[in-house]
Amino acid sequence: MALKPDRVEHLTDLSFFMNETGDRGKIVTYNVAAAASGAAMDDANAKVNSPTGAIYADFQKPAGLLLNDVVNLDLTRQHINFHKDEVQKGSKVLLLKRGTVVTNNVSGTPTAANIGATLYFDENGFLTTTTGSTAVGRLISIKDADGYAKVDIDITW
């Protein structure tokens, strides 16, 4: 589980497809290889993907925090588990643009001195206080005993 149910969603986006598997609670980036205009809700070229190794490059812009688990299942044998917020690979995904979540996808061990610090994302889509990539939010708490921290996401630029 990468997200706890304790979350506040101020702004979400449901206009992008994801053609790879992914875990909820991670940052995904725009797929710049696809030439999507973003004008249509069902534009097949409006895609997001996991960050690549070159997160500091100009083309690695955060699209949002993934709110679904993206799975690759044989749908002739089993069905999607909607209670776990699963979607099939190649489907639309829900992205958090602005809000507050409790996630275990925070790299490192933030201390009380880091509370209020700007959050960035790393090459795995994890949140970090290490600068370099585009800012995606702020750290609200330190990690609890289970490794979860409360973060404020703001990707509305």
N, C-alpha and C positions, 0 to 999 in steps of 0.2 A: 504494500500500500504506500503510495507516494503522497497522497493528500488525505488529510483528515476531513470529516464533514464540516468542521468549524471553519466556514469561509463566508465572505461577503463579496458578491459579484456586482460591481457597479457598471461595468461595460464588458460585454462579450461579443465575439464575432464568429459567425457560422458560415462564412463564405469561402472557406478554403478546404481543399482535399489533401489527404496525406497518403502517399503511395509506399509507405514503409511502416514497419511496426514501431511503436513508441510507448513510453510510460507516461502516465499523467503526472503532472507536477514539474515537468521539464520545459525549458524554453525551446521553441521551434523558430526557425528562420524562414524568410521568404525564399522560394525556389526561383532564383533569377534566371535559370536556364529556360523556364517556361515564360512565354511572352504574353502574360495575362494583363489585360487592361484593368481589371478589377471593377468594371462597370456593370457586369452581369452577375447575378447570384449563382448561377450554375455554369460558369465558365470553367471548362475542364482544365484549362491551363492555370487556374488560380490554385497553386500548390504551395504547401509548406513542407519542410523536411527538418531533420535533426541537423544541428550545426556540424560543419565539417572541421577539419583541423585548422583551417585558416580563419579563426573567428575574429581576428583583428583586421581583416581585410574590409574594404568598404562595402563589399557585396553581402556581408553577413549581418543583415539587419533583423532584429527580433520581430517576429509576428505576434507572439503572445505566449502565455503559459498554457500548455496542453491540459485540458480538463477531462479527456477521455483516454482510456487505454486503447491503443490501436493494435489489433491482433490479426493474425493470419490463420483463419480456421477453415476447415473443410465444411462448408455450410450444408452439404448433403448428409453429413453425419451428426452434426451437433448445431445448436443455435447459439447466437450471441447472448452473453449474460448481461442483460440490460441493467440488472441490479448493481453490477460492478462498473457501469458506465463504459462498456466495451463497444467499439465500433470496428467493422471489418476494414482491413487495409484497402485503400482506394476510395474510402468513403469520406464524407465531410466530417470535420472535427470541430469541436467547440474550443475556442481560444479565449483566455482571460486577458483583457487589455488593461483593465483597471479594477482593483479590488484587493482583498486581504485573504490569504490562505495560510494554512499550517501544513508544512511540507518537510519531508526528510531529504529533499534534494538540495541541500545546502552543503557545499564542500567546505572542508576545514572545520575548525572548532571556534566559532565566534565567541568572544568574551563580552562582558557587560560594557566594556569600553567601545565595542563595535555597534551597540544599539543605536539606531539612527543612521548608520553608515549606508552609503550608496551601494546597491547590489548590481553586479554585472553577471554575465553568463560565461561559462567556459566551453571547451570543445565538446563536452558531453551533454550540454544543455543544463548543467547544474548551476545553481546560483552561488556566487562568490563575492567576497569583498575586494578581491584583487582587481585592480583597474586594468583596462586594456580594450575590452569590447564595449559595446553601447550599454549605457545604464538602463536597467529595467525595473528598478524599484528601491526599496529601503528595508533594512533589517529592523524588525520590531522587538524581537526577543532573542535570548540565547537558546541553545538546544536543550530540550528536556531529557529525561532519562532514556527515552526511546529514540532520541536523535532527531526529533521534530522541532522546527523553529517557526515562529510566526513572521511572515513577510508581507510587505505592502508592494503590490505590483502596479506599475504605471508605465504603460507602453502606448501612450496616446499622441506622441509627437506627430 
